[in-house]
Amino acid sequence: MTKAGAVIVQDVKEVGGGLLIATFKDADGNVVGFRQQPKQQF
């Protein structure tokens, strides 16, 4: 995403229970967030 002009606002961070979040701003100024749920173990 950074190659397309996005700027990292908050790098990947584990916020508890294995949940990962990150935030960036695209070339148009829109703030976008990602979250990744941890894998559930059965």
Protein Blocks (a to p, Z undefined) as FASTA:
>chain_A
ZZnopacfbdcddeeehiacdddddfkopacdddddddddZZ
